[in-house]
Amino acid sequence: METNSYKYNWEDYDIEKIIGGVAPDGTRLLKLFLIDYTALFKEVVNPSCSKCMNNYLSNFKLKTYEMKNNSQYRLKEKYNGIPLNFGSPILVNNSNLTDEYALELLKNHTAEAIFDKFPKAKKSN
């Protein structure tokens, strides 16, 4: 099942696969990726710059994670892949983060330490 309007789930690809890969119809994956990227970000791209291409893919993945995730929380980049609890097989990242997972993480961490986005506590008068 597709989770976005793009034909390819670019989140599942690494940059080498995009640069060197070919779609079943013979179209280069690089061309298809750049079409999707420019449609989403509305900016001019430089496909000959390897550092730029890595940034494009990272930006694309981050943006699509944000579009898919309805959680009130967003992990800081360095905490993507944090275990839900000590020894837990569940690794939490921004693509699978739910409010329930966030509340579980808050049992051992402060919101300011691990989240870029979180609901602010309401002050009572």
Phi and psi in degrees as GROMACS dihedral restraints (atoms count N, CA, C in turn):
[ dihedral_restraints ]
;  ai    aj    ak    al  type     phi  dphi    fc
    3     4     5     6     1   -80.5    20    10
    4     5     6     7     1   139.5    20    10
    6     7     8     9     1  -104.6    20    10
    7     8     9    10     1    -2.1    20    10
    9    10    11    12     1  -142.6    20    10
   10    11    12    13     1  -179.8    20    10
   12    13    14    15     1   -85.0    20    10
   13    14    15    16     1     3.0    20    10
   15    16    17    18     1   -90.3    20    10
   16    17    18    19     1   146.1    20    10
   18    19    20    21     1   -66.0    20    10
   19    20    21    22     1   -34.0    20    10
   21    22    23    24     1  -112.1    20    10
   22    23    24    25     1   139.9    20    10
   24    25    26    27     1   -86.4    20    10
   25    26    27    28     1    88.6    20    10
   27    28    29    30     1   -62.2    20    10
   28    29    30    31     1   -18.4    20    10
   30    31    32    33     1   -61.7    20    10
   31    32    33    34     1   -24.4    20    10
   33    34    35    36     1   -87.8    20    10
   34    35    36    37     1    -2.3    20    10
   36    37    38    39     1  -107.5    20    10
   37    38    39    40     1   149.0    20    10
   39    40    41    42     1  -102.1    20    10
   40    41    42    43     1   168.7    20    10
   42    43    44    45     1   -65.3    20    10
   43    44    45    46     1   -33.2    20    10
   45    46    47    48     1   -64.5    20    10
   46    47    48    49     1   -40.7    20    10
   48    49    50    51     1   -66.0    20    10
   49    50    51    52     1   -39.8    20    10
   51    52    53    54     1   -66.9    20    10
   52    53    54    55     1   -45.1    20    10
   54    55    56    57     1   -68.1    20    10
   55    56    57    58     1   -40.4    20    10
   57    58    59    60     1  -100.7    20    10
   58    59    60    61     1    -6.3    20    10
   60    61    62    63     1   -85.6    20    10
   61    62    63    64     1   161.0    20    10
   63    64    65    66     1  -132.3    20    10
   64    65    66    67     1   136.5    20    10
   66    67    68    69     1   -71.8    20    10
   67    68    69    70     1   163.0    20    10
   69    70    71    72     1   -56.2    20    10
   70    71    72    73     1   -27.9    20    10
   72    73    74    75     1   -86.3    20    10
   73    74    75    76     1     2.9    20    10
   75    76    77    78     1    95.1    20    10
   76    77    78    79     1    -6.0    20    10
   78    79    80    81     1   -74.8    20    10
   79    80    81    82     1   137.9    20    10
   81    82    83    84     1   -67.4    20    10
   82    83    84    85     1   136.5    20    10
   84    85    86    87     1   -61.7    20    10
   85    86    87    88     1   -32.0    20    10
   87    88    89    90     1   -58.4    20    10
   88    89    90    91     1   -46.2    20    10
   90    91    92    93     1   -61.4    20    10
   91    92    93    94     1   -46.0    20    10
   93    94    95    96     1   -63.7    20    10
   94    95    96    97     1   -41.2    20    10
   96    97    98    99     1   -63.4    20    10
   97    98    99   100     1   -46.0    20    10
   99   100   101   102     1   -64.9    20    10
  100   101   102   103     1   -33.5    20    10
  102   103   104   105     1   -63.3    20    10
  103   104   105   106     1   -47.6    20    10
  105   106   107   108     1   -65.1    20    10
  106   107   108   109     1   -41.9    20    10
  108   109   110   111     1   -62.6    20    10
  109   110   111   112     1   -48.3    20    10
  111   112   113   114     1   -69.0    20    10
  112   113   114   115     1   -28.9    20    10
  114   115   116   117     1   -67.5    20    10
  115   116   117   118     1   -35.5    20    10
  117   118   119   120     1   -80.6    20    10
  118   119   120   121     1   -42.3    20    10
  120   121   122   123     1  -102.4    20    10
  121   122   123   124     1   -12.7    20    10
  123   124   125   126     1    52.8    20    10
  124   125   126   127     1    47.6    20    10
  126   127   128   129     1  -135.9    20    10
  127   128   129   130     1   157.9    20    10
  129   130   131   132     1   -76.2    20    10
  130   131   132   133     1   137.7    20    10
  132   133   134   135     1  -113.3    20    10
  133   134   135   136     1   159.6    20    10
  135   136   137   138     1  -123.2    20    10
  136   137   138   139     1    89.2    20    10
  138   139   140   141     1   -69.2    20    10
  139   140   141   142     1   -11.5    20    10
  141   142   143   144     1   -87.7    20    10
  142   143   144   145     1    -4.6    20    10
  144   145   146   147     1   -99.9    20    10
  145   146   147   148     1   111.9    20    10
  147   148   149   150     1   -65.8    20    10
  148   149   150   151     1   -37.9    20    10
  150   151   152   153     1   -63.7    20    10
  151   152   153   154     1   -42.5    20    10
  153   154   155   156     1   -60.9    20    10
  154   155   156   157     1   -43.9    20    10
  156   157   158   159     1   -61.5    20    10
  157   158   159   160     1   -41.9    20    10
  159   160   161   162     1   -61.6    20    10
  160   161   162   163     1   -41.4    20    10
  162   163   164   165     1   -64.9    20    10
  163   164   165   166     1   -40.1    20    10
  165   166   167   168     1   -60.2    20    10
  166   167   168   169     1   -44.6    20    10
  168   169   170   171     1   -66.5    20    10
  169   170   171   172     1   -42.9    20    10
  171   172   173   174     1   -61.2    20    10
  172   173   174   175     1   -45.4    20    10
  174   175   176   177     1   -62.0    20    10
  175   176   177   178     1   -41.8    20    10
  177   178   179   180     1   -63.7    20    10
  178   179   180   181     1   -46.5    20    10
  180   181   182   183     1   -62.0    20    10
  181   182   183   184     1   -44.6    20    10
  183   184   185   186     1   -61.9    20    10
  184   185   186   187     1   -44.8    20    10
  186   187   188   189     1   -64.1    20    10
  187   188   189   190     1   -43.2    20    10
  189   190   191   192     1   -69.9    20    10
  190   191   192   193     1   -33.0    20    10
  192   193   194   195     1   -61.7    20    10
  193   194   195   196     1   -43.7    20    10
  195   196   197   198     1   -63.7    20    10
  196   197   198   199     1   -38.8    20    10
  198   199   200   201     1   -70.1    20    10
  199   200   201   202     1   -32.4    20    10
  201   202   203   204     1   -82.1    20    10
  202   203   204   205     1   -31.4    20    10
  204   205   206   207     1   -91.3    20    10
  205   206   207   208     1   123.8    20    10
  207   208   209   210     1   -98.1    20    10
  208   209   210   211     1     8.9    20    10
  210   211   212   213     1   -66.3    20    10
  211   212   213   214     1   149.6    20    10
  213   214   215   216     1   -77.8    20    10
  214   215   216   217     1    -2.4    20    10
  216   217   218   219     1  -116.6    20    10
  217   218   219   220     1   152.2    20    10
  219   220   221   222     1  -143.0    20    10
  220   221   222   223     1   121.7    20    10
  222   223   224   225     1   -70.3    20    10
  223   224   225   226     1   148.0    20    10
  225   226   227   228     1   -66.2    20    10
  226   227   228   229     1   149.2    20    10
  228   229   230   231     1   -51.6    20    10
  229   230   231   232     1   -43.7    20    10
  231   232   233   234     1   -70.3    20    10
  232   233   234   235     1   -11.7    20    10
  234   235   236   237     1  -101.2    20    10
  235   236   237   238     1     3.0    20    10
  237   238   239   240     1   -61.4    20    10
  238   239   240   241     1   124.1    20    10
  240   241   242   243     1    97.4    20    10
  241   242   243   244     1    13.3    20    10
  243   244   245   246     1   -71.5    20    10
  244   245   246   247     1   137.3    20    10
  246   247   248   249     1   -64.4    20    10
  247   248   249   250     1   142.1    20    10
  249   250   251   252     1   -59.7    20    10
  250   251   252   253     1   -43.0    20    10
  252   253   254   255     1  -141.3    20    10
  253   254   255   256     1   169.2    20    10
  255   256   257   258     1   -57.9    20    10
  256   257   258   259     1   123.7    20    10
  258   259   260   261     1    78.5    20    10
  259   260   261   262     1     3.4    20    10
  261   262   263   264     1   -71.7    20    10
  262   263   264   265     1   139.1    20    10
  264   265   266   267     1   -76.7    20    10
  265   266   267   268     1    -9.9    20    10
  267   268   269   270     1   -85.4    20    10
  268   269   270   271     1   117.4    20    10
  270   271   272   273     1  -102.9    20    10
  271   272   273   274     1   120.3    20    10
  273   274   275   276     1   -91.6    20    10
  274   275   276   277     1   131.1    20    10
  276   277   278   279     1  -137.0    20    10
  277   278   279   280     1   175.8    20    10
  279   280   281   282     1   -67.0    20    10
  280   281   282   283     1   -16.5    20    10
  282   283   284   285     1   -83.3    20    10
  283   284   285   286     1   -24.4    20    10
  285   286   287   288     1  -115.2    20    10
  286   287   288   289     1     6.6    20    10
  288   289   290   291     1   -67.8    20    10
  289   290   291   292     1   127.9    20    10
  291   292   293   294     1  -120.4    20    10
  292   293   294   295     1   166.9    20    10
  294   295   296   297     1   -61.9    20    10
  295   296   297   298     1   -34.5    20    10
  297   298   299   300     1   -65.5    20    10
  298   299   300   301     1   -44.3    20    10
  300   301   302   303     1   -62.4    20    10
  301   302   303   304     1   -41.3    20    10
  303   304   305   306     1   -61.5    20    10
  304   305   306   307     1   -43.3    20    10
  306   307   308   309     1   -63.9    20    10
  307   308   309   310     1   -35.1    20    10
  309   310   311   312     1   -67.1    20    10
  310   311   312   313     1   -42.4    20    10
  312   313   314   315     1   -63.5    20    10
  313   314   315   316     1   -33.4    20    10
  315   316   317   318     1   -69.3    20    10
  316   317   318   319     1   -11.3    20    10
  318   319   320   321     1   -69.8    20    10
  319   320   321   322     1   -24.7    20    10
  321   322   323   324     1  -120.8    20    10
  322   323   324   325     1    -4.1    20    10
  324   325   326   327     1  -141.0    20    10
  325   326   327   328     1   155.6    20    10
  327   328   329   330     1   -87.1    20    10
  328   329   330   331     1   149.9    20    10
  330   331   332   333     1   -59.2    20    10
  331   332   333   334     1   -43.5    20    10
  333   334   335   336     1   -63.2    20    10
  334   335   336   337     1   -28.8    20    10
  336   337   338   339     1   -74.6    20    10
  337   338   339   340     1   -40.1    20    10
  339   340   341   342     1  -114.3    20    10
  340   341   342   343     1   -13.9    20    10
  342   343   344   345     1  -111.5    20    10
  343   344   345   346     1   137.4    20    10
  345   346   347   348     1   -81.5    20    10
  346   347   348   349     1   -32.5    20    10
  348   349   350   351     1  -131.8    20    10
  349   350   351   352     1   131.3    20    10
  351   352   353   354     1  -160.3    20    10
  352   353   354   355     1   154.6    20    10
  354   355   356   357     1   -68.7    20    10
  355   356   357   358     1   135.4    20    10
  357   358   359   360     1   -78.4    20    10
  358   359   360   361     1   142.3    20    10
  360   361   362   363     1   -67.9    20    10
  361   362   363   364     1   137.9    20    10
  363   364   365   366     1   -84.1    20    10
  364   365   366   367     1   135.6    20    10
  366   367   368   369     1   -85.6    20    10
  367   368   369   370     1   136.7    20    10
  369   370   371   372     1   -97.5    20    10
  370   371   372   373     1   141.9    20    10
